[in-house]
Amino acid sequence: MRVPLSLLALLAALVSTAPVSAAAEGAPAWEAYVAQRGGKLFHGRDCGWTRRIAEPERVYFKRVAEARDAGFAPCPACEPWEPAG
């Protein structure tokens, strides 16, 4: 089946202008906490401070305990916590 060229051009335009979610920007979706290499704090993924951390400088953690064990303290702005369970 041949697809008309105009349809392919339309699809290409839609893909290139689609908004990118935070999860699609390179952050692993299963990693809930973020810290900066050489920093002292870790943040929840939705914390506004995470936008200021360049992707190559980010360190991801699945659990609060992992971030604490790595020497990071919780961000006082977002106060990352982990539900019991």
PyMOL Python script that loads the backbone (N, CA, C, O; Angstrom):
from pymol import cmd

cmd.read_pdbstr("""\
ATOM      1  N   MET A   1       0.845  -1.185   0.000  1.00  0.00           N
ATOM      2  CA  MET A   1       0.000   0.000   0.000  1.00  0.00           C
ATOM      3  C   MET A   1       0.882   1.238   0.000  1.00  0.00           C
ATOM      4  O   MET A   1       1.786   1.381   0.823  1.00  0.00           O
ATOM      5  N   ARG A   2       0.603   2.111  -0.926  1.00  0.00           N
ATOM      6  CA  ARG A   2       1.369   3.349  -1.029  1.00  0.00           C
ATOM      7  C   ARG A   2       0.636   4.455  -0.288  1.00  0.00           C
ATOM      8  O   ARG A   2      -0.576   4.612  -0.435  1.00  0.00           O
ATOM      9  N   VAL A   3       1.370   5.218   0.507  1.00  0.00           N
ATOM     10  CA  VAL A   3       0.799   6.333   1.262  1.00  0.00           C
ATOM     11  C   VAL A   3       1.094   7.613   0.494  1.00  0.00           C
ATOM     12  O   VAL A   3       2.235   7.838   0.090  1.00  0.00           O
ATOM     13  N   PRO A   4       0.088   8.454   0.286  1.00  0.00           N
ATOM     14  CA  PRO A   4       0.330   9.700  -0.435  1.00  0.00           C
ATOM     15  C   PRO A   4       1.392  10.553   0.261  1.00  0.00           C
ATOM     16  O   PRO A   4       1.466  10.585   1.490  1.00  0.00           O
ATOM     17  N   LEU A   5       2.203  11.235  -0.526  1.00  0.00           N
ATOM     18  CA  LEU A   5       3.285  12.055   0.009  1.00  0.00           C
ATOM     19  C   LEU A   5       2.758  13.122   0.950  1.00  0.00           C
ATOM     20  O   LEU A   5       3.405  13.421   1.955  1.00  0.00           O
ATOM     21  N   SER A   6       1.599  13.709   0.655  1.00  0.00           N
ATOM     22  CA  SER A   6       1.056  14.757   1.513  1.00  0.00           C
ATOM     23  C   SER A   6       0.732  14.222   2.900  1.00  0.00           C
ATOM     24  O   SER A   6       0.883  14.942   3.888  1.00  0.00           O
ATOM     25  N   LEU A   7       0.289  12.974   2.992  1.00  0.00           N
ATOM     26  CA  LEU A   7      -0.005  12.371   4.282  1.00  0.00           C
ATOM     27  C   LEU A   7       1.283  12.150   5.069  1.00  0.00           C
ATOM     28  O   LEU A   7       1.312  12.369   6.280  1.00  0.00           O
ATOM     29  N   LEU A   8       2.341  11.722   4.398  1.00  0.00           N
ATOM     30  CA  LEU A   8       3.627  11.555   5.068  1.00  0.00           C
ATOM     31  C   LEU A   8       4.164  12.889   5.575  1.00  0.00           C
ATOM     32  O   LEU A   8       4.714  12.955   6.674  1.00  0.00           O
ATOM     33  N   ALA A   9       4.012  13.944   4.794  1.00  0.00           N
ATOM     34  CA  ALA A   9       4.463  15.266   5.215  1.00  0.00           C
ATOM     35  C   ALA A   9       3.669  15.744   6.427  1.00  0.00           C
ATOM     36  O   ALA A   9       4.229  16.354   7.338  1.00  0.00           O
ATOM     37  N   LEU A  10       2.372  15.468   6.439  1.00  0.00           N
ATOM     38  CA  LEU A  10       1.527  15.844   7.572  1.00  0.00           C
ATOM     39  C   LEU A  10       1.955  15.098   8.835  1.00  0.00           C
ATOM     40  O   LEU A  10       2.063  15.696   9.906  1.00  0.00           O
ATOM     41  N   LEU A  11       2.195  13.801   8.710  1.00  0.00           N
ATOM     42  CA  LEU A  11       2.644  13.014   9.859  1.00  0.00           C
ATOM     43  C   LEU A  11       3.996  13.502  10.383  1.00  0.00           C
ATOM     44  O   LEU A  11       4.195  13.579  11.595  1.00  0.00           O
ATOM     45  N   ALA A  12       4.905  13.824   9.503  1.00  0.00           N
ATOM     46  CA  ALA A  12       6.215  14.331   9.908  1.00  0.00           C
ATOM     47  C   ALA A  12       6.084  15.654  10.649  1.00  0.00           C
ATOM     48  O   ALA A  12       6.796  15.890  11.625  1.00  0.00           O
ATOM     49  N   ALA A  13       5.182  16.518  10.196  1.00  0.00           N
ATOM     50  CA  ALA A  13       4.964  17.795  10.864  1.00  0.00           C
ATOM     51  C   ALA A  13       4.364  17.590  12.253  1.00  0.00           C
ATOM     52  O   ALA A  13       4.741  18.279  13.201  1.00  0.00           O
ATOM     53  N   LEU A  14       3.445  16.656  12.374  1.00  0.00           N
ATOM     54  CA  LEU A  14       2.832  16.391  13.673  1.00  0.00           C
ATOM     55  C   LEU A  14       3.843  15.839  14.667  1.00  0.00           C
ATOM     56  O   LEU A  14       3.841  16.225  15.836  1.00  0.00           O
ATOM     57  N   VAL A  15       4.695  14.951  14.214  1.00  0.00           N
ATOM     58  CA  VAL A  15       5.689  14.352  15.091  1.00  0.00           C
ATOM     59  C   VAL A  15       6.706  15.390  15.533  1.00  0.00           C
ATOM     60  O   VAL A  15       7.102  15.393  16.699  1.00  0.00           O
ATOM     61  N   SER A  16       7.135  16.254  14.657  1.00  0.00           N
ATOM     62  CA  SER A  16       8.175  17.222  15.007  1.00  0.00           C
ATOM     63  C   SER A  16       7.661  18.332  15.902  1.00  0.00           C
ATOM     64  O   SER A  16       8.466  18.979  16.573  1.00  0.00           O
ATOM     65  N   THR A  17       6.355  18.587  15.946  1.00  0.00           N
ATOM     66  CA  THR A  17       5.818  19.656  16.779  1.00  0.00           C
ATOM     67  C   THR A  17       5.116  19.136  18.020  1.00  0.00           C
ATOM     68  O   THR A  17       4.572  19.928  18.791  1.00  0.00           O
ATOM     69  N   ALA A  18       5.112  17.834  18.233  1.00  0.00           N
ATOM     70  CA  ALA A  18       4.436  17.269  19.403  1.00  0.00           C
ATOM     71  C   ALA A  18       5.180  17.677  20.665  1.00  0.00           C
ATOM     72  O   ALA A  18       6.410  17.655  20.690  1.00  0.00           O
ATOM     73  N   PRO A  19       4.448  18.052  21.717  1.00  0.00           N
ATOM     74  CA  PRO A  19       5.121  18.422  22.961  1.00  0.00           C
ATOM     75  C   PRO A  19       5.824  17.218  23.578  1.00  0.00           C
ATOM     76  O   PRO A  19       5.368  16.082  23.447  1.00  0.00           O
ATOM     77  N   VAL A  20       6.930  17.481  24.246  1.00  0.00           N
ATOM     78  CA  VAL A  20       7.710  16.428  24.869  1.00  0.00           C
ATOM     79  C   VAL A  20       7.430  16.459  26.358  1.00  0.00           C
ATOM     80  O   VAL A  20       7.551  17.508  26.990  1.00  0.00           O
ATOM     81  N   SER A  21       7.060  15.333  26.920  1.00  0.00           N
ATOM     82  CA  SER A  21       6.801  15.273  28.353  1.00  0.00           C
ATOM     83  C   SER A  21       8.107  15.148  29.102  1.00  0.00           C
ATOM     84  O   SER A  21       9.140  14.840  28.507  1.00  0.00           O
ATOM     85  N   ALA A  22       8.073  15.384  30.411  1.00  0.00           N
ATOM     86  CA  ALA A  22       9.279  15.289  31.231  1.00  0.00           C
ATOM     87  C   ALA A  22       9.845  13.881  31.205  1.00  0.00           C
ATOM     88  O   ALA A  22      11.062  13.697  31.227  1.00  0.00           O
ATOM     89  N   ALA A  23       8.973  12.893  31.158  1.00  0.00           N
ATOM     90  CA  ALA A  23       9.444  11.509  31.150  1.00  0.00           C
ATOM     91  C   ALA A  23      10.148  11.169  29.849  1.00  0.00           C
ATOM     92  O   ALA A  23      11.005  10.285  29.828  1.00  0.00           O
ATOM     93  N   ALA A  24       9.804  11.854  28.758  1.00  0.00           N
ATOM     94  CA  ALA A  24      10.390  11.541  27.463  1.00  0.00           C
ATOM     95  C   ALA A  24      11.681  12.307  27.216  1.00  0.00           C
ATOM     96  O   ALA A  24      12.312  12.104  26.178  1.00  0.00           O
ATOM     97  N   GLU A  25      12.095  13.174  28.123  1.00  0.00           N
ATOM     98  CA  GLU A  25      13.283  13.990  27.924  1.00  0.00           C
ATOM     99  C   GLU A  25      14.570  13.274  28.302  1.00  0.00           C
ATOM    100  O   GLU A  25      15.621  13.909  28.398  1.00  0.00           O
ATOM    101  N   GLY A  26      14.510  11.994  28.513  1.00  0.00           N
ATOM    102  CA  GLY A  26      15.703  11.249  28.850  1.00  0.00           C
ATOM    103  C   GLY A  26      15.685  10.727  30.275  1.00  0.00           C
ATOM    104  O   GLY A  26      16.531   9.916  30.648  1.00  0.00           O
ATOM    105  N   ALA A  27      14.744  11.176  31.061  1.00  0.00           N
ATOM    106  CA  ALA A  27      14.641  10.701  32.432  1.00  0.00           C
ATOM    107  C   ALA A  27      13.935   9.357  32.454  1.00  0.00           C
ATOM    108  O   ALA A  27      12.849   9.217  31.893  1.00  0.00           O
ATOM    109  N   PRO A  28      14.538   8.370  33.094  1.00  0.00           N
ATOM    110  CA  PRO A  28      13.865   7.079  33.193  1.00  0.00           C
ATOM    111  C   PRO A  28      12.551   7.215  33.956  1.00  0.00           C
ATOM    112  O   PRO A  28      12.524   7.813  35.032  1.00  0.00           O
ATOM    113  N   ALA A  29      11.488   6.684  33.427  1.00  0.00           N
ATOM    114  CA  ALA A  29      10.160   6.840  34.028  1.00  0.00           C
ATOM    115  C   ALA A  29      10.068   6.171  35.389  1.00  0.00           C
ATOM    116  O   ALA A  29       9.267   6.596  36.222  1.00  0.00           O
ATOM    117  N   TRP A  30      10.861   5.140  35.640  1.00  0.00           N
ATOM    118  CA  TRP A  30      10.772   4.408  36.897  1.00  0.00           C
ATOM    119  C   TRP A  30      11.623   5.036  37.997  1.00  0.00           C
ATOM    120  O   TRP A  30      11.566   4.574  39.137  1.00  0.00           O
ATOM    121  N   GLU A  31      12.403   6.062  37.701  1.00  0.00           N
ATOM    122  CA  GLU A  31      13.245   6.726  38.690  1.00  0.00           C
ATOM    123  C   GLU A  31      12.513   7.943  39.231  1.00  0.00           C
ATOM    124  O   GLU A  31      12.316   8.919  38.507  1.00  0.00           O
ATOM    125  N   ALA A  32      12.109   7.898  40.489  1.00  0.00           N
ATOM    126  CA  ALA A  32      11.255   8.932  41.061  1.00  0.00           C
ATOM    127  C   ALA A  32      12.018  10.115  41.644  1.00  0.00           C
ATOM    128  O   ALA A  32      11.421  11.162  41.896  1.00  0.00           O
ATOM    129  N   TYR A  33      13.320   9.972  41.862  1.00  0.00           N
ATOM    130  CA  TYR A  33      14.083  11.020  42.543  1.00  0.00           C
ATOM    131  C   TYR A  33      15.310  11.393  41.730  1.00  0.00           C
ATOM    132  O   TYR A  33      15.900  10.552  41.052  1.00  0.00           O
ATOM    133  N   VAL A  34      15.693  12.677  41.804  1.00  0.00           N
ATOM    134  CA  VAL A  34      16.782  13.208  40.993  1.00  0.00           C
ATOM    135  C   VAL A  34      17.716  14.020  41.881  1.00  0.00           C
ATOM    136  O   VAL A  34      17.264  14.745  42.767  1.00  0.00           O
ATOM    137  N   ALA A  35      19.017  13.897  41.643  1.00  0.00           N
ATOM    138  CA  ALA A  35      20.025  14.715  42.311  1.00  0.00           C
ATOM    139  C   ALA A  35      21.030  15.183  41.271  1.00  0.00           C
ATOM    140  O   ALA A  35      21.076  14.666  40.155  1.00  0.00           O
ATOM    141  N   GLN A  36      21.831  16.163  41.652  1.00  0.00           N
ATOM    142  CA  GLN A  36      22.882  16.645  40.763  1.00  0.00           C
ATOM    143  C   GLN A  36      24.214  16.093  41.227  1.00  0.00           C
ATOM    144  O   GLN A  36      24.522  16.095  42.419  1.00  0.00           O
ATOM    145  N   ARG A  37      25.011  15.616  40.262  1.00  0.00           N
ATOM    146  CA  ARG A  37      26.345  15.116  40.603  1.00  0.00           C
ATOM    147  C   ARG A  37      27.106  16.215  41.333  1.00  0.00           C
ATOM    148  O   ARG A  37      27.161  17.352  40.864  1.00  0.00           O
ATOM    149  N   GLY A  38      27.680  15.888  42.456  1.00  0.00           N
ATOM    150  CA  GLY A  38      28.434  16.873  43.229  1.00  0.00           C
ATOM    151  C   GLY A  38      27.551  17.750  44.102  1.00  0.00           C
ATOM    152  O   GLY A  38      28.060  18.580  44.856  1.00  0.00           O
ATOM    153  N   GLY A  39      26.224  17.580  44.011  1.00  0.00           N
ATOM    154  CA  GLY A  39      25.300  18.367  44.825  1.00  0.00           C
ATOM    155  C   GLY A  39      25.074  17.725  46.177  1.00  0.00           C
ATOM    156  O   GLY A  39      25.665  16.696  46.504  1.00  0.00           O
ATOM    157  N   LYS A  40      24.201  18.354  46.961  1.00  0.00           N
ATOM    158  CA  LYS A  40      23.922  17.849  48.298  1.00  0.00           C
ATOM    159  C   LYS A  40      22.480  17.417  48.481  1.00  0.00           C
ATOM    160  O   LYS A  40      22.169  16.707  49.437  1.00  0.00           O
ATOM    161  N   LEU A  41      21.581  17.833  47.574  1.00  0.00           N
ATOM    162  CA  LEU A  41      20.157  17.573  47.739  1.00  0.00           C
ATOM    163  C   LEU A  41      19.629  16.638  46.661  1.00  0.00           C
ATOM    164  O   LEU A  41      20.160  16.586  45.551  1.00  0.00           O
ATOM    165  N   PHE A  42      18.574  15.899  47.005  1.00  0.00           N
ATOM    166  CA  PHE A  42      17.833  15.160  45.985  1.00  0.00           C
ATOM    167  C   PHE A  42      16.409  15.685  45.974  1.00  0.00           C
ATOM    168  O   PHE A  42      15.912  16.191  46.981  1.00  0.00           O
ATOM    169  N   HIS A  43      15.761  15.559  44.827  1.00  0.00           N
ATOM    170  CA  HIS A  43      14.456  16.153  44.579  1.00  0.00           C
ATOM    171  C   HIS A  43      13.488  15.116  44.038  1.00  0.00           C
ATOM    172  O   HIS A  43      13.902  14.109  43.464  1.00  0.00           O
ATOM    173  N   GLY A  44      12.201  15.366  44.223  1.00  0.00           N
ATOM    174  CA  GLY A  44      11.184  14.587  43.535  1.00  0.00           C
ATOM    175  C   GLY A  44      11.181  15.003  42.076  1.00  0.00           C
ATOM    176  O   GLY A  44      11.615  16.108  41.749  1.00  0.00           O
ATOM    177  N   ARG A  45      10.705  14.148  41.202  1.00  0.00           N
ATOM    178  CA  ARG A  45      10.740  14.454  39.754  1.00  0.00           C
ATOM    179  C   ARG A  45       9.958  15.699  39.395  1.00  0.00           C
ATOM    180  O   ARG A  45      10.266  16.357  38.401  1.00  0.00           O
ATOM    181  N   ASP A  46       8.931  16.041  40.202  1.00  0.00           N
ATOM    182  CA  ASP A  46       8.100  17.201  39.888  1.00  0.00           C
ATOM    183  C   ASP A  46       8.616  18.494  40.505  1.00  0.00           C
ATOM    184  O   ASP A  46       8.002  19.544  40.318  1.00  0.00           O
ATOM    185  N   CYS A  47       9.709  18.446  41.225  1.00  0.00           N
ATOM    186  CA  CYS A  47      10.261  19.645  41.862  1.00  0.00           C
ATOM    187  C   CYS A  47      10.770  20.614  40.795  1.00  0.00           C
ATOM    188  O   CYS A  47      11.379  20.202  39.808  1.00  0.00           O
ATOM    189  N   GLY A  48      10.517  21.878  41.001  1.00  0.00           N
ATOM    190  CA  GLY A  48      10.966  22.897  40.056  1.00  0.00           C
ATOM    191  C   GLY A  48      12.474  22.985  39.931  1.00  0.00           C
ATOM    192  O   GLY A  48      12.986  23.425  38.901  1.00  0.00           O
ATOM    193  N   TRP A  49      13.190  22.575  40.964  1.00  0.00           N
ATOM    194  CA  TRP A  49      14.649  22.631  40.914  1.00  0.00           C
ATOM    195  C   TRP A  49      15.238  21.621  39.938  1.00  0.00           C
ATOM    196  O   TRP A  49      16.361  21.810  39.470  1.00  0.00           O
ATOM    197  N   THR A  50      14.520  20.569  39.623  1.00  0.00           N
ATOM    198  CA  THR A  50      15.081  19.568  38.703  1.00  0.00           C
ATOM    199  C   THR A  50      15.280  20.125  37.304  1.00  0.00           C
ATOM    200  O   THR A  50      16.143  19.647  36.568  1.00  0.00           O
ATOM    201  N   ARG A  51      14.492  21.134  36.921  1.00  0.00           N
ATOM    202  CA  ARG A  51      14.664  21.736  35.593  1.00  0.00           C
ATOM    203  C   ARG A  51      15.997  22.447  35.466  1.00  0.00           C
ATOM    204  O   ARG A  51      16.482  22.655  34.353  1.00  0.00           O
ATOM    205  N   ARG A  52      16.595  22.822  36.580  1.00  0.00           N
ATOM    206  CA  ARG A  52      17.866  23.540  36.559  1.00  0.00           C
ATOM    207  C   ARG A  52      19.073  22.607  36.484  1.00  0.00           C
ATOM    208  O   ARG A  52      20.209  23.057  36.341  1.00  0.00           O
ATOM    209  N   ILE A  53      18.815  21.316  36.582  1.00  0.00           N
ATOM    210  CA  ILE A  53      19.911  20.340  36.521  1.00  0.00           C
ATOM    211  C   ILE A  53      20.036  19.836  35.086  1.00  0.00           C
ATOM    212  O   ILE A  53      19.102  19.250  34.540  1.00  0.00           O
ATOM    213  N   ALA A  54      21.192  20.069  34.486  1.00  0.00           N
ATOM    214  CA  ALA A  54      21.428  19.600  33.113  1.00  0.00           C
ATOM    215  C   ALA A  54      21.390  18.077  33.099  1.00  0.00           C
ATOM    216  O   ALA A  54      21.829  17.431  34.052  1.00  0.00           O
ATOM    217  N   GLU A  55      20.870  17.508  32.026  1.00  0.00           N
ATOM    218  CA  GLU A  55      20.718  16.052  31.932  1.00  0.00           C
ATOM    219  C   GLU A  55      22.012  15.283  32.210  1.00  0.00           C
ATOM    220  O   GLU A  55      21.963  14.281  32.924  1.00  0.00           O
ATOM    221  N   PRO A  56      23.172  15.705  31.680  1.00  0.00           N
ATOM    222  CA  PRO A  56      24.396  14.935  31.972  1.00  0.00           C
ATOM    223  C   PRO A  56      24.802  14.981  33.450  1.00  0.00           C
ATOM    224  O   PRO A  56      25.564  14.131  33.911  1.00  0.00           O
ATOM    225  N   GLU A  57      24.301  15.957  34.181  1.00  0.00           N
ATOM    226  CA  GLU A  57      24.648  16.107  35.589  1.00  0.00           C
ATOM    227  C   GLU A  57      23.668  15.405  36.524  1.00  0.00           C
ATOM    228  O   GLU A  57      23.867  15.408  37.739  1.00  0.00           O
ATOM    229  N   ARG A  58      22.611  14.803  35.974  1.00  0.00           N
ATOM    230  CA  ARG A  58      21.579  14.184  36.808  1.00  0.00           C
ATOM    231  C   ARG A  58      21.957  12.774  37.243  1.00  0.00           C
ATOM    232  O   ARG A  58      22.569  12.006  36.500  1.00  0.00           O
ATOM    233  N   VAL A  59      21.565  12.467  38.482  1.00  0.00           N
ATOM    234  CA  VAL A  59      21.693  11.120  39.041  1.00  0.00           C
ATOM    235  C   VAL A  59      20.287  10.735  39.467  1.00  0.00           C
ATOM    236  O   VAL A  59      19.616  11.506  40.152  1.00  0.00           O
ATOM    237  N   TYR A  60      19.832   9.549  39.070  1.00  0.00           N
ATOM    238  CA  TYR A  60      18.463   9.115  39.355  1.00  0.00           C
ATOM    239  C   TYR A  60      18.452   8.022  40.422  1.00  0.00           C
ATOM    240  O   TYR A  60      19.354   7.187  40.498  1.00  0.00           O
ATOM    241  N   PHE A  61      17.408   8.056  41.236  1.00  0.00           N
ATOM    242  CA  PHE A  61      17.217   7.055  42.280  1.00  0.00           C
ATOM    243  C   PHE A  61      15.784   6.561  42.255  1.00  0.00           C
ATOM    244  O   PHE A  61      14.864   7.319  41.948  1.00  0.00           O
ATOM    245  N   LYS A  62      15.595   5.292  42.576  1.00  0.00           N
ATOM    246  CA  LYS A  62      14.250   4.719  42.650  1.00  0.00           C
ATOM    247  C   LYS A  62      13.617   4.972  44.004  1.00  0.00           C
ATOM    248  O   LYS A  62      12.401   5.140  44.107  1.00  0.00           O
ATOM    249  N   ARG A  63      14.439   4.999  45.041  1.00  0.00           N
ATOM    250  CA  ARG A  63      13.919   5.090  46.410  1.00  0.00           C
ATOM    251  C   ARG A  63      14.625   6.192  47.184  1.00  0.00           C
ATOM    252  O   ARG A  63      15.773   6.534  46.899  1.00  0.00           O
ATOM    253  N   VAL A  64      13.921   6.744  48.168  1.00  0.00           N
ATOM    254  CA  VAL A  64      14.492   7.769  49.039  1.00  0.00           C
ATOM    255  C   VAL A  64      15.725   7.203  49.750  1.00  0.00           C
ATOM    256  O   VAL A  64      16.735   7.893  49.884  1.00  0.00           O
ATOM    257  N   ALA A  65      15.642   5.957  50.200  1.00  0.00           N
ATOM    258  CA  ALA A  65      16.760   5.343  50.914  1.00  0.00           C
ATOM    259  C   ALA A  65      18.017   5.293  50.051  1.00  0.00           C
ATOM    260  O   ALA A  65      19.120   5.480  50.564  1.00  0.00           O
ATOM    261  N   GLU A  66      17.872   5.045  48.757  1.00  0.00           N
ATOM    262  CA  GLU A  66      19.032   5.008  47.855  1.00  0.00           C
ATOM    263  C   GLU A  66      19.697   6.372  47.782  1.00  0.00           C
ATOM    264  O   GLU A  66      20.924   6.472  47.818  1.00  0.00           O
ATOM    265  N   ALA A  67      18.890   7.427  47.679  1.00  0.00           N
ATOM    266  CA  ALA A  67      19.437   8.786  47.604  1.00  0.00           C
ATOM    267  C   ALA A  67      20.140   9.155  48.905  1.00  0.00           C
ATOM    268  O   ALA A  67      21.219   9.747  48.883  1.00  0.00           O
ATOM    269  N   ARG A  68      19.529   8.804  50.042  1.00  0.00           N
ATOM    270  CA  ARG A  68      20.150   9.086  51.348  1.00  0.00           C
ATOM    271  C   ARG A  68      21.451   8.292  51.515  1.00  0.00           C
ATOM    272  O   ARG A  68      22.442   8.822  52.017  1.00  0.00           O
ATOM    273  N   ASP A  69      21.446   7.038  51.100  1.00  0.00           N
ATOM    274  CA  ASP A  69      22.648   6.211  51.205  1.00  0.00           C
ATOM    275  C   ASP A  69      23.788   6.743  50.342  1.00  0.00           C
ATOM    276  O   ASP A  69      24.961   6.536  50.650  1.00  0.00           O
ATOM    277  N   ALA A  70      23.429   7.435  49.254  1.00  0.00           N
ATOM    278  CA  ALA A  70      24.434   8.023  48.373  1.00  0.00           C
ATOM    279  C   ALA A  70      24.944   9.363  48.905  1.00  0.00           C
ATOM    280  O   ALA A  70      25.807   9.990  48.291  1.00  0.00           O
ATOM    281  N   GLY A  71      24.401   9.803  50.060  1.00  0.00           N
ATOM    282  CA  GLY A  71      24.892  11.035  50.680  1.00  0.00           C
ATOM    283  C   GLY A  71      24.075  12.272  50.398  1.00  0.00           C
ATOM    284  O   GLY A  71      24.490  13.375  50.754  1.00  0.00           O
ATOM    285  N   PHE A  72      22.920  12.121  49.764  1.00  0.00           N
ATOM    286  CA  PHE A  72      22.080  13.275  49.452  1.00  0.00           C
ATOM    287  C   PHE A  72      21.041  13.498  50.543  1.00  0.00           C
ATOM    288  O   PHE A  72      20.557  12.544  51.152  1.00  0.00           O
ATOM    289  N   ALA A  73      20.702  14.758  50.785  1.00  0.00           N
ATOM    290  CA  ALA A  73      19.658  15.132  51.737  1.00  0.00           C
ATOM    291  C   ALA A  73      18.406  15.524  50.949  1.00  0.00           C
ATOM    292  O   ALA A  73      18.519  15.944  49.797  1.00  0.00           O
ATOM    293  N   PRO A  74      17.215  15.395  51.544  1.00  0.00           N
ATOM    294  CA  PRO A  74      15.990  15.770  50.822  1.00  0.00           C
ATOM    295  C   PRO A  74      15.902  17.282  50.601  1.00  0.00           C
ATOM    296  O   PRO A  74      16.321  18.067  51.452  1.00  0.00           O
ATOM    297  N   CYS A  75      15.364  17.670  49.474  1.00  0.00           N
ATOM    298  CA  CYS A  75      15.163  19.077  49.129  1.00  0.00           C
ATOM    299  C   CYS A  75      14.142  19.696  50.094  1.00  0.00           C
ATOM    300  O   CYS A  75      13.073  19.120  50.294  1.00  0.00           O
ATOM    301  N   PRO A  76      14.442  20.841  50.691  1.00  0.00           N
ATOM    302  CA  PRO A  76      13.472  21.466  51.595  1.00  0.00           C
ATOM    303  C   PRO A  76      12.277  22.075  50.862  1.00  0.00           C
ATOM    304  O   PRO A  76      11.251  22.350  51.484  1.00  0.00           O
ATOM    305  N   ALA A  77      12.393  22.288  49.565  1.00  0.00           N
ATOM    306  CA  ALA A  77      11.285  22.870  48.804  1.00  0.00           C
ATOM    307  C   ALA A  77      10.220  21.834  48.475  1.00  0.00           C
ATOM    308  O   ALA A  77       9.032  22.095  48.667  1.00  0.00           O
ATOM    309  N   CYS A  78      10.620  20.662  47.983  1.00  0.00           N
ATOM    310  CA  CYS A  78       9.639  19.653  47.570  1.00  0.00           C
ATOM    311  C   CYS A  78       9.458  18.559  48.615  1.00  0.00           C
ATOM    312  O   CYS A  78       8.486  17.806  48.558  1.00  0.00           O
ATOM    313  N   GLU A  79      10.384  18.462  49.572  1.00  0.00           N
ATOM    314  CA  GLU A  79      10.326  17.452  50.629  1.00  0.00           C
ATOM    315  C   GLU A  79       9.973  16.067  50.096  1.00  0.00           C
ATOM    316  O   GLU A  79       8.922  15.522  50.434  1.00  0.00           O
ATOM    317  N   PRO A  80      10.844  15.492  49.262  1.00  0.00           N
ATOM    318  CA  PRO A  80      10.542  14.182  48.682  1.00  0.00           C
ATOM    319  C   PRO A  80      10.365  13.117  49.756  1.00  0.00           C
ATOM    320  O   PRO A  80      11.134  13.047  50.714  1.00  0.00           O
ATOM    321  N   TRP A  81       9.367  12.315  49.586  1.00  0.00           N
ATOM    322  CA  TRP A  81       9.082  11.222  50.513  1.00  0.00           C
ATOM    323  C   TRP A  81       8.595  10.044  49.710  1.00  0.00           C
ATOM    324  O   TRP A  81       8.296  10.158  48.522  1.00  0.00           O
ATOM    325  N   GLU A  82       8.522   8.943  50.356  1.00  0.00           N
ATOM    326  CA  GLU A  82       8.145   7.704  49.704  1.00  0.00           C
ATOM    327  C   GLU A  82       6.959   7.096  50.455  1.00  0.00           C
ATOM    328  O   GLU A  82       7.037   6.911  51.669  1.00  0.00           O
ATOM    329  N   PRO A  83       5.883   6.789  49.770  1.00  0.00           N
ATOM    330  CA  PRO A  83       4.752   6.166  50.450  1.00  0.00           C
ATOM    331  C   PRO A  83       5.150   4.819  51.049  1.00  0.00           C
ATOM    332  O   PRO A  83       5.961   4.092  50.475  1.00  0.00           O
ATOM    333  N   ALA A  84       4.589   4.501  52.178  1.00  0.00           N
ATOM    334  CA  ALA A  84       4.879   3.213  52.807  1.00  0.00           C
ATOM    335  C   ALA A  84       4.303   2.089  51.952  1.00  0.00           C
ATOM    336  O   ALA A  84       3.234   2.229  51.357  1.00  0.00           O
ATOM    337  N   GLY A  85       4.993   1.026  51.905  1.00  0.00           N
ATOM    338  CA  GLY A  85       4.439  -0.082  51.149  1.00  0.00           C
ATOM    339  C   GLY A  85       5.394  -0.958  50.562  1.00  0.00           C
ATOM    340  O   GLY A  85       5.019  -1.927  49.902  1.00  0.00           O
TER     341      GLY A  85
END
""", "prot")
cmd.dss("prot")
cmd.show_as("cartoon", "prot")
cmd.util.cbc("prot")
cmd.orient("prot")
